[in-house]
Amino acid sequence: DVKVTQSSRYLVKRTGEKVFLECVQDMDHENMFWYRQDPGLGLRLIYFSYDVKMKEKGDIPEGYSVSREKKERFSLILESASTNQTSMYLCASGQTALSTEAFFGQGTRLTVV
Amino acid sequence: KNQVEQSPQSLIILEGKNCTLQCNYTVSPFSNLRWYKQDTGRGPVSLTIMTFSENTKSNGRYTATLDADTKQSSLHITASQLSDSASYICVVSARSGGGADGLTFGKGTHLIIQP
């Protein structure tokens, strides 16, 4: 079974803190994605990566950065957390970017206070 | 702009009843459509995928349909169970271009099954 593992289920951080969300997949997938999910807005793409050290902005990249130093690991970084970044963050990986067969992690519920 | 609209936004039904969730899309050119189930506090899990040539596909009590002419899909749940309570997300993939902007997500239907 494909496994996508996010480092934390729940996280509480203070405004202005630098926050790292880690994601690891074990299926040797080329593509990895970071989404945030908010009530009434659905999933919105923050960043994705189609190869090591490669990244592309999604729909809402402002306030975020990413890092992909190894194929299996994709990190989302909040440089200076703000309360409007309180959300559920979902990492996904997939074999091809166009396939909807994205495998999701269990999500990280981030609260910024 | 590619869009995926799901209806209803939320739905409450009694255990044992059937229900149908709708997904309308304007994604073009169409590649495939997938339904995901997302339990509360968990990541989405794939239920079924529909390609252009498929009209109906079943996965246990879940049956998905696709009408590529009208650009509509439905997910029918038969004999609902309490464990069906979840959000159901429709995701459509476009054939052209590359990258994750080829995926368009619906906002989901929140389904609650009451005993």
Contacts between the chains, C-beta under 8 A, distances in Angstrom:
chain1	res1	chain2	res2	distance
A	4	B	43	7.4
A	9	B	41	7.9
A	31	B	100	7.2
A	33	B	100	5.6
A	40	B	107	6.8
A	41	B	107	6.6
A	42	B	89	7.2
A	42	B	105	5.4
A	42	B	106	6.4
A	42	B	107	3.5
A	42	B	108	5.7
A	43	B	44	7.9
A	43	B	89	7.1
A	43	B	105	4.6
A	44	B	105	7.9
A	45	B	100	5.6
A	45	B	101	7.5
A	45	B	103	7.7
A	48	B	99	6.7
A	48	B	100	4.1
A	50	B	98	7.8
A	50	B	99	6.8
A	56	B	99	5.5
A	56	B	100	7.2
A	58	B	100	6.4
A	58	B	101	7.5
A	90	B	43	5.5
A	90	B	44	7.5
A	92	B	43	7.7
A	97	B	98	5.7
A	97	B	99	5.3
A	97	B	100	5.5
A	97	B	102	6.1
A	97	B	103	7.8
A	98	B	31	6.1
A	98	B	93	5.4
A	98	B	94	7.3
A	98	B	95	7.0
A	98	B	98	6.8
A	98	B	102	4.5
A	98	B	103	7.7
A	99	B	32	7.5
A	99	B	93	6.5
A	100	B	32	5.9
A	100	B	33	7.1
A	100	B	34	3.9
A	100	B	46	7.9
A	100	B	49	6.5
A	100	B	91	4.7
A	100	B	92	7.3
A	100	B	93	4.6
A	100	B	103	6.1
A	101	B	34	7.1
A	101	B	46	6.5
A	101	B	49	7.0
A	102	B	91	7.7
A	102	B	103	7.4
A	103	B	46	7.9
A	104	B	36	7.9
A	104	B	43	3.3
A	104	B	44	5.0
A	104	B	45	7.2
A	105	B	43	5.2
A	106	B	41	8.0
A	106	B	42	5.6
A	106	B	43	5.1
A	107	B	41	6.9
A	107	B	42	6.5
A	107	B	43	5.1
A	109	B	41	7.2
